[in-house]
């Protein structure tokens, strides 16, 4: 039986690992997780924050998805958005999900990321 979501896998172009590390660690505040050696040889990088895991694999001919995205729950969404903006990351607020505050941003490879927090009145 399913009990939890273990991780989300995103893709990125070969050679993008340095910019992805800077984004996911320095901007989003995640920690890099060492990949097992057999998987590290394929490139890419893994990140974790609490129970949230994002794995980024390299893909020749990569093109980011336009709509697909992980939804990342945050606390203090206003401050978190301000953190991204101060690091030069564009954020786009969206009020279409009742009971939540949310915005979208993109990583350096163009992957769409959703950040959301339940509204206090929800």
C-alpha positions in Angstrom: 0.0 0.0 0.0 1.1 3.6 -0.6 2.2 5.3 2.5 4.0 8.5 1.4 5.6 10.2 -1.5 9.4 9.4 -1.4 10.7 12.0 -3.8 9.9 13.9 -7.0 12.2 13.6 -10.0 12.8 16.6 -12.3 15.1 16.7 -15.3 17.7 19.2 -16.5 20.2 19.5 -19.3 23.6 18.0 -18.9 26.1 20.3 -17.2 23.5 22.3 -15.3 24.4 20.8 -11.9 26.4 23.8 -10.6 23.5 26.3 -11.2 21.0 23.8 -9.8 23.1 23.4 -6.7 23.3 27.1 -6.2 19.6 27.5 -6.6 18.3 24.6 -4.5 20.9 25.0 -1.7 21.6 28.8 -1.6 18.2 30.1 -2.7 15.7 27.5 -1.6 17.6 26.5 1.5 17.7 22.7 0.8 20.7 20.4 1.5 22.3 18.4 -1.2 22.1 14.6 -0.6 25.0 12.5 -1.9 23.9 10.2 -4.7 25.0 6.6 -4.5 28.2 6.2 -6.7 26.5 4.1 -9.4 23.8 6.8 -9.8 26.2 9.8 -9.4 28.1 8.6 -12.5 24.9 9.5 -14.5 25.0 13.1 -13.4 22.3 15.1 -11.7 21.9 16.0 -8.0 19.6 15.3 -5.1 18.2 17.7 -2.5 16.3 17.5 0.8 14.6 19.8 3.2 12.9 17.9 6.1 10.8 15.2 4.5 10.9 16.8 1.0 13.2 15.3 -1.5 13.8 16.5 -5.1 16.0 14.5 -7.4 17.2 16.1 -10.6 18.4 13.9 -13.4 20.2 14.9 -16.5 18.4 14.4 -19.8 19.8 15.0 -23.3 17.5 17.2 -25.3 15.9 18.4 -22.1 12.9 20.7 -22.4 11.1 21.9 -19.3 7.4 20.9 -18.9 5.1 23.9 -19.2 2.5 22.8 -16.6 3.9 19.8 -14.6 5.4 20.8 -11.3 6.0 19.7 -7.7 3.9 21.5 -5.2 6.1 22.5 -2.2 4.4 23.5 1.0 6.1 26.3 2.9 5.6 28.4 6.0 5.9 32.1 5.9 5.1 32.3 2.2 5.5 36.1 2.0 9.0 36.0 3.5 9.9 32.9 1.3 8.8 34.7 -1.8 10.8 37.8 -0.8 13.8 35.6 -0.3 13.5 34.3 -3.9 13.0 37.7 -5.3 16.0 39.1 -3.4 18.1 36.3 -5.1 16.8 37.4 -8.6 14.2 34.7 -9.0 10.9 35.8 -10.5 7.7 34.8 -8.6 4.2 34.8 -10.0 1.4 34.8 -7.4 -1.8 32.8 -8.2 -5.0 33.1 -6.1 -6.9 30.4 -8.0 -6.6 27.7 -5.3 -9.2 28.4 -2.6 -7.9 28.3 0.9 -4.2 28.7 -0.1 -1.7 31.4 -0.8 0.6 30.3 -3.6 3.2 31.4 -6.2 5.2 29.8 -9.0 8.9 30.2 -9.8 11.3 28.4 -12.1 14.6 26.8 -11.4 17.7 27.5 -13.6 16.7 24.7 -15.9 13.2 26.1 -16.4 11.4 23.6 -14.2 8.2 25.1 -12.8 7.9 24.9 -9.0 4.8 25.7 -7.0 5.1 27.0 -3.4 2.0 27.0 -1.3 0.8 27.6 2.2 -2.8 27.2 3.6 -4.4 30.5 4.2 -4.9 31.3 8.0 -8.7 31.4 7.4 -8.7 28.0 5.6 
